[in-house]
Amino acid sequence: MTASKPRRSPKPQERQRDPERTRRLILEAAGAEFAAKGYAGARIASIAARAGVNQQLISYYFDGKEGLYRALSEQWTERQRELVAPDMPLSEQVRRHALEASTGRDGMRLLAWSGLEYEGAETDPDNEPRTRRLTGTVEQIRSLQAEGRLPEWVDPACLTVLLMSAAMAPVTLPHIIEGLTGNAPDSPDFVRQYADQLAKLVEHLGPR
């Protein structure tokens, strides 16, 4: 990680009257820019242009590119809390995550980009927050296994990776899906069908 630069205060005429709206516009623009180009390819100038704000405001509110990425990570963590509850059946959790292929495509694209760009934890700004989020899923699977609701042969960490990969397929493998099924991978009807199929597969992991 590079050391963050001192925060610069925007000029008086550049300050917005509605800081929360400005932050929201910047975050929305950053999500789109990162999803389209990855962390390495995204440019602060492009994010500012998408948001319709002066570039200085990004430094002022988020302390630059890495701070902006971390703010998005916090948004994703909050979205996870809204999406699933700890006591929700694993099959339903997987179904809801797969449905994000319709409503949260930018987040999935960025996760895929972060994998393609990955060269080690030290260059991955979301490494620690993401690992904390996913460790919770691994522990939940381990608890289900201890309760006899999943087979002993299941490796909780490997299953987490498998389920994540499967849930993201409509975003990460659109060419495969369209070629094999003839469906548009971003079609809401197909995504619902696909999510239901994943949920049924997870249900079949349970005891017989």
Backbone torsions as a table, in degrees:
resi	resn	phi	psi	omega
1	MET	NA	139.8	174.6
2	THR	-87.5	148.6	179.8
3	ALA	-64.4	137.5	-178.7
4	SER	-71.9	144.3	-179.6
5	LYS	-78.5	153.7	176.7
6	PRO	-56.4	138.5	-179.7
7	ARG	-68.5	129.9	178.3
8	ARG	-101.5	132.7	177.7
9	SER	-81.1	132.2	178.2
10	PRO	-66.7	157.0	177.0
11	LYS	-63.7	153.5	-176.7
12	PRO	-51.4	-41.4	-177.7
13	GLN	-71.9	-13.0	-179.5
14	GLU	-92.6	-16.0	-178.7
15	ARG	-68.5	142.8	179.8
16	GLN	-93.2	149.5	178.4
17	ARG	-76.2	-20.5	-178.2
18	ASP	-122.2	86.6	-175.9
19	PRO	-60.8	-37.1	-178.8
20	GLU	-65.4	-40.4	177.3
21	ARG	-64.6	-40.8	179.0
22	THR	-62.7	-45.3	177.7
23	ARG	-60.3	-41.9	-179.3
24	ARG	-64.0	-43.4	178.5
25	LEU	-61.8	-40.7	179.6
26	ILE	-65.7	-44.0	-179.6
27	LEU	-64.2	-41.4	178.5
28	GLU	-63.4	-43.4	179.2
29	ALA	-65.7	-39.4	179.7
30	ALA	-65.4	-41.2	178.3
31	GLY	-59.1	-43.1	179.4
32	ALA	-67.7	-42.0	-178.9
33	GLU	-67.2	-45.6	178.7
34	PHE	-64.2	-39.7	-179.6
35	ALA	-65.5	-34.6	-178.2
36	ALA	-78.6	-33.2	-170.7
37	LYS	-125.9	-3.5	-175.5
38	GLY	78.8	170.3	-179.7
39	TYR	-64.9	-44.5	-176.4
40	ALA	-66.5	-37.5	-175.3
41	GLY	-85.1	-17.5	-177.7
42	ALA	-68.9	146.4	-179.6
43	ARG	-125.0	135.7	179.5
44	ILE	-58.2	-39.6	179.8
45	ALA	-61.1	-39.5	179.0
46	SER	-68.0	-38.3	178.1
47	ILE	-63.9	-43.5	178.7
48	ALA	-61.6	-40.6	179.6
49	ALA	-65.5	-42.4	177.9
50	ARG	-60.8	-40.0	-176.8
51	ALA	-81.1	-16.8	-177.5
52	GLY	71.6	35.5	-179.4
53	VAL	-127.6	164.7	174.7
54	ASN	-70.9	140.9	-177.7
55	GLN	-57.9	-31.3	-179.6
56	GLN	-60.5	-29.7	-177.6
57	LEU	-65.7	-29.4	178.3
58	ILE	-67.5	-42.7	176.0
59	SER	-65.2	-38.4	-177.5
60	TYR	-66.2	-46.1	-175.6
61	TYR	-85.5	-31.5	-171.2
62	PHE	-124.9	-0.7	178.9
63	ASP	60.6	35.5	172.9
64	GLY	99.1	-171.2	-171.7
65	LYS	-62.8	-46.1	-177.7
66	GLU	-67.3	-40.5	177.4
67	GLY	-63.6	-35.9	177.3
68	LEU	-65.6	-42.0	178.5
69	TYR	-63.7	-40.1	179.4
70	ARG	-67.0	-35.5	176.8
71	ALA	-64.1	-39.1	175.3
72	LEU	-63.8	-38.9	178.1
73	SER	-59.7	-40.2	177.7
74	GLU	-64.8	-37.2	176.4
75	GLN	-62.6	-42.5	-179.1
76	TRP	-65.6	-38.0	177.5
77	THR	-61.5	-43.6	178.1
78	GLU	-64.5	-38.5	177.9
79	ARG	-62.8	-38.0	177.8
80	GLN	-61.4	-40.3	178.9
81	ARG	-64.4	-36.6	178.9
82	GLU	-72.9	-33.4	-172.2
83	LEU	-74.5	-44.1	-175.7
84	VAL	-136.0	152.2	174.6
85	ALA	-107.8	149.9	-177.1
86	PRO	-57.2	-31.2	-177.5
87	ASP	-90.9	5.5	-179.6
88	MET	-74.6	137.4	177.6
89	PRO	-53.9	143.8	-177.2
90	LEU	-58.1	-38.4	-179.4
91	SER	-61.7	-38.8	179.2
92	GLU	-71.8	-35.0	176.0
93	GLN	-61.0	-44.6	-179.9
94	VAL	-64.7	-41.6	179.5
95	ARG	-60.3	-44.8	-178.5
96	ARG	-67.2	-37.2	177.2
97	HIS	-66.3	-39.1	178.9
98	ALA	-65.3	-34.7	178.5
99	LEU	-64.9	-19.6	177.0
100	GLU	-64.9	-13.4	175.6
101	ALA	-63.2	-19.7	175.3
102	SER	-91.9	-39.8	-170.5
103	THR	-106.1	-18.2	-176.3
104	GLY	-129.6	42.4	-174.6
105	ARG	-61.9	-37.8	-178.6
106	ASP	-60.6	-42.0	179.2
107	GLY	-62.9	-41.0	178.6
108	MET	-67.6	-40.1	178.6
109	ARG	-62.6	-40.9	-179.3
110	LEU	-67.5	-37.4	177.1
111	LEU	-62.8	-40.2	177.7
112	ALA	-65.5	-42.9	177.6
113	TRP	-58.9	-43.1	-177.2
114	SER	-63.0	-30.6	175.0
115	GLY	-71.8	-42.3	179.6
116	LEU	-64.9	-32.0	-177.8
117	GLU	-89.7	-6.4	-169.4
118	TYR	-63.3	125.9	176.4
119	GLU	-131.4	15.7	-179.6
120	GLY	132.6	156.2	-174.8
121	ALA	-60.8	-30.5	-174.8
122	GLU	-68.9	-19.4	178.6
123	THR	-108.1	11.0	-177.0
124	ASP	-111.4	100.2	-173.2
125	PRO	-66.1	-19.3	-179.3
126	ASP	-102.6	11.6	-172.2
127	ASN	-58.8	-53.4	-176.2
128	GLU	-67.2	-49.4	179.0
129	PRO	-60.5	-41.5	-179.7
130	ARG	-65.1	-42.5	179.9
131	THR	-63.1	-39.8	177.4
132	ARG	-62.0	-43.5	-179.9
133	ARG	-60.6	-47.1	-174.1
134	LEU	-75.4	-27.3	176.2
135	THR	-60.7	-34.5	176.7
136	GLY	-61.6	-39.6	177.7
137	THR	-66.5	-42.5	178.2
138	VAL	-59.5	-43.7	-179.6
139	GLU	-66.1	-36.7	177.8
140	GLN	-64.1	-43.2	178.3
141	ILE	-63.4	-39.2	177.6
142	ARG	-62.7	-38.2	178.2
143	SER	-66.3	-41.6	177.4
144	LEU	-61.6	-37.7	178.4
145	GLN	-65.5	-43.3	179.7
146	ALA	-64.2	-29.0	178.9
147	GLU	-83.5	-0.5	179.9
148	GLY	80.5	15.1	-177.6
149	ARG	-94.8	-5.4	172.6
150	LEU	-135.5	149.0	-178.3
151	PRO	-62.2	154.0	179.8
152	GLU	-65.9	-27.8	-176.4
153	TRP	-73.4	-12.7	-178.6
154	VAL	-69.0	129.8	171.8
155	ASP	-93.6	114.9	-173.5
156	PRO	-57.0	-40.9	-179.3
157	ALA	-68.3	-43.0	179.3
158	CYS	-64.7	-40.4	179.0
159	LEU	-64.3	-38.0	177.0
160	THR	-59.6	-45.3	178.8
161	VAL	-63.5	-43.2	-179.7
162	LEU	-61.6	-44.5	-178.3
163	LEU	-68.8	-39.1	176.5
164	MET	-61.6	-46.8	-178.9
165	SER	-60.4	-43.3	-179.5
166	ALA	-65.8	-42.4	-178.7
167	ALA	-64.2	-30.9	-176.7
168	MET	-86.5	-7.1	-172.2
169	ALA	-55.6	-39.7	178.4
170	PRO	-60.2	-21.8	178.0
171	VAL	-95.2	-40.3	-174.6
172	THR	-89.5	-20.6	-179.0
173	LEU	-128.2	48.3	-176.9
174	PRO	-62.8	-34.9	-178.8
175	HIS	-67.1	-37.0	178.5
176	ILE	-68.4	-45.6	-178.6
177	ILE	-61.6	-46.5	-178.3
178	GLU	-66.1	-37.9	179.6
179	GLY	-66.7	-40.1	-175.5
180	LEU	-84.7	-35.3	-173.1
181	THR	-106.7	-18.9	-176.0
182	GLY	76.5	5.6	-179.4
183	ASN	-99.2	149.5	171.1
184	ALA	-71.0	123.2	-174.1
185	PRO	-64.4	-19.1	178.5
186	ASP	-99.5	8.3	176.9
187	SER	-68.3	127.2	179.3
188	PRO	-55.9	-37.1	179.8
189	ASP	-64.6	-44.2	179.2
190	PHE	-66.1	-42.6	-178.9
191	VAL	-61.0	-40.1	177.5
192	ARG	-64.2	-43.7	178.7
193	GLN	-61.5	-44.8	-179.5
194	TYR	-63.5	-43.4	179.8
195	ALA	-62.0	-40.4	178.5
196	ASP	-65.2	-38.7	178.1
197	GLN	-62.9	-43.1	178.4
198	LEU	-61.7	-44.2	-179.5
199	ALA	-60.6	-41.1	179.5
200	LYS	-66.0	-38.2	177.6
201	LEU	-62.2	-42.7	179.6
202	VAL	-65.3	-38.0	177.7
203	GLU	-59.6	-33.8	-178.7
204	HIS	-74.7	-9.0	174.2
205	LEU	-74.7	-18.9	-176.2
206	GLY	-69.5	176.2	-176.8
207	PRO	-64.9	149.5	177.6
208	ARG	-107.1	NA	NA
